[in-house]
């Protein structure tokens, strides 16, 4: 005998500890983003219900819906569930069938249960009765109880008159709902780090405006296509908001720096102008900050002294570096997890304009003095000539 999943239980984390007013606002956002994700993927549903500390999606495609909802920022986990009444007998019957459908023979198991509301049984009694039913009523499964490290589990959440039974939990992306923070300009390259930096800030509720600095004709033309694909992958995490990518023709000001500046400071001039361009785009888009993928000490331009030189180029917008203290292995792990690592491997074929002996501890004054011979007006021209792609439209 089989039973059908008819709903998805969706859990959120940090939202739940906010004030009542903030929690209400953010939960409403989260529900709309989940609705948008389901609609985009053509998953039918009859209702999306917000019950305190939980969101439920009623759907006959619960397993697909659970996977899709898990990729919405703000969701910490999801589970396709079987819904029954709060009658103890009905819970035990449904849970036994679900275990028979999903449990593997000979493995250890545990039972979890929680209740919200008044019922004729306690959570402990529910766990005990269900564990007893599974052990004694299913000798062919040869189950063993292990409450500390079970190989498989079954859970029951009883909320008022309804019960939700499940054996599977899908890990969510976590974070906060998109739009709970404002816009940020995210500089993206074809490398490993900047997409992860953007992802981390997006995860905290910010709406990204991506910027790619195109160094054609000095670089492989395929690099621009790679940057677009990488930004598109990140944009797919955003729902109910428009996501743009600015492709800025960066070669003119970089060429000016090569011609007039000390070679060893080329990376610093390049990044200072990138921040100036990002600032102009932030003003256009009404963004609040600039995000980069720099890691302290990871490259010559990313020493603490050189980061100060880069920061000085923009004084009225914060430059956020989410990866500043991260180890490379942790960034690689997250890149594998969200799917951007494959792009970083392709990016190894892109250009490298770094000087052979770059400055590792420059000063703000040295940068200012050298830039006096450079044409800063070209920056506004580059912004004006930028190509703007719409990666996502507000639904």
Buried (B, 14 or more C-beta within 10 A) or exposed (E): EEBEBBBBBBBBBBBBEBEEEEBEBBBEBBBBBBBBBBEEBEBEBEEBEBEEBBBBBBBBBBBBBBBBBBBBBBBBBBBBBBBBEBBBEEBBBBBBBBBBEEBEEEBBBBBBBEBEEEBEBEBEEBBBBBBEBBBEEBEEBEBEEBEEEBBBBBBBBBBEEBBBBBBBBBEBBBBBBBBBBEBBBBBBBBBBBBBBBBBBBBBBBBBBBBBBBBBBEEBBEEBBEBBBBBBBBBBBBBBBBBBBBBBBBBBBBBEBBBEBBBEBBBBBBBBBBBBBBBBBBBEBBEBBBBBBBBBBEBBBBBBEEBBBBBBBBBEEBEBBBBBBEBEEEEBBEBBEEBEBBEBBEBBEEBEEBEBEEBBBEBBBEBBEEBBEEBBEEBBEEBBEEBEEBEBBEEB
